[in-house]
Amino acid sequence: MNLKYFSLDEFNCPSLPNSGKNMDSKFLSKLEHARELAGIPFRITSGYRTESHNKSVGGVPNSSHLSGVAADIAVGSGNERYVILNALIRAGFKRIGVAKSFIHADTDFKKPNSVWTY
């Protein structure tokens, strides 16, 4: 997949080199669209995860990161959080988690549409 704003390496699990290739292409296309709409860089703090890494970071057992349809994006300010959140919604993301230091976005069709906080 040819990405304009990201490299697959940004989505690698720390415990598995080259695992960014396990990311879902439709998810990545939607994230690229959100990045385009935001007009600011997205720093990915978590993309694909192995089961062991997911467990070590406290991820839920059915985490969308395990199937390559989720990413966490770092945020540093309220304005940056607003810009990224607005772009994700405009790009069509319907599952978004908002934390103090990151925003989670996923396209897991097996789960209900939702916005939550950490």
C-alpha positions in Angstrom: 0.0 0.0 0.0 1.3 3.4 -0.9 0.9 5.8 2.0 1.4 9.6 1.8 1.5 10.5 5.5 2.6 7.3 7.2 5.1 4.5 6.9 4.0 1.0 7.9 6.9 1.0 10.4 5.0 3.5 12.5 2.4 0.8 13.1 4.9 -1.9 14.1 4.4 -3.7 17.4 7.6 -3.2 19.5 7.8 -6.9 20.0 7.5 -7.8 16.3 9.6 -6.0 13.6 7.8 -5.4 10.3 4.4 -6.1 11.9 3.0 -2.8 10.5 2.3 -4.9 7.3 -0.5 -6.5 9.3 -2.5 -3.3 9.4 -5.8 -3.3 7.5 -5.5 -1.3 4.2 -9.0 0.1 4.5 -8.2 1.3 8.0 -5.0 2.9 6.8 -6.8 4.7 3.9 -9.3 6.1 6.3 -6.6 7.3 8.7 -4.7 8.9 5.7 -7.9 10.8 4.9 -8.2 12.0 8.5 -4.6 13.1 8.4 -5.2 15.0 5.2 -8.3 16.7 6.8 -6.5 17.6 10.0 -3.5 19.3 8.2 -1.2 18.4 11.1 1.0 15.4 11.7 -0.3 12.3 13.5 2.2 10.6 15.7 1.2 6.9 16.1 2.0 5.6 19.6 0.4 2.2 19.1 -0.7 0.3 15.9 -0.6 -3.4 15.4 -0.1 -5.4 18.6 0.8 -9.1 19.3 -1.3 -10.8 22.0 1.6 -10.7 24.4 2.4 -7.0 23.9 -1.3 -6.1 24.1 -1.5 -7.9 27.5 1.7 -6.2 28.7 0.3 -2.7 28.0 -3.0 -3.5 29.6 -5.0 -3.8 26.4 -8.4 -5.6 26.5 -8.4 -9.2 25.3 -10.4 -8.4 22.2 -8.4 -5.2 21.3 -8.9 -3.9 17.8 -5.1 -3.5 17.7 -4.8 -7.3 17.4 -6.4 -7.3 14.0 -4.7 -4.2 12.6 -7.8 -2.0 12.6 -6.8 0.5 15.3 -4.2 3.1 16.1 -3.5 5.4 19.0 -2.5 9.0 18.0 -0.5 11.2 20.4 -2.0 14.5 21.4 -0.2 17.3 23.3 -2.8 20.1 23.7 -6.5 20.7 23.8 -6.4 22.3 20.3 -4.4 19.4 18.8 -7.0 17.0 20.4 -9.8 19.0 18.8 -8.2 19.1 15.4 -7.5 15.4 15.3 -10.8 14.4 16.8 -12.7 16.6 14.3 -10.7 15.1 11.4 -11.4 11.5 12.5 -15.1 12.1 12.7 -15.1 13.9 9.3 -13.2 11.0 7.8 -15.9 8.6 9.0 -14.4 7.0 12.1 -17.3 5.8 14.4 -15.2 4.2 17.2 -13.0 6.8 19.0 -11.5 6.7 22.5 -10.2 10.0 24.0 -7.4 10.0 26.7 -5.3 12.7 28.2 -2.3 12.0 26.0 -3.7 10.1 23.0 -6.8 9.4 20.8 -7.7 5.9 19.8 -9.4 5.3 16.5 -10.5 2.0 15.0 -12.8 0.5 12.3 -13.7 -2.7 14.1 -17.0 -3.6 12.5 -17.5 -6.4 15.1 -18.0 -3.7 17.8 -20.7 -1.1 18.2 -20.1 2.6 17.3 -18.9 4.4 20.3 -17.0 7.3 21.7 -15.4 6.7 25.1 -12.8 8.2 27.5 -10.0 6.6 29.4 
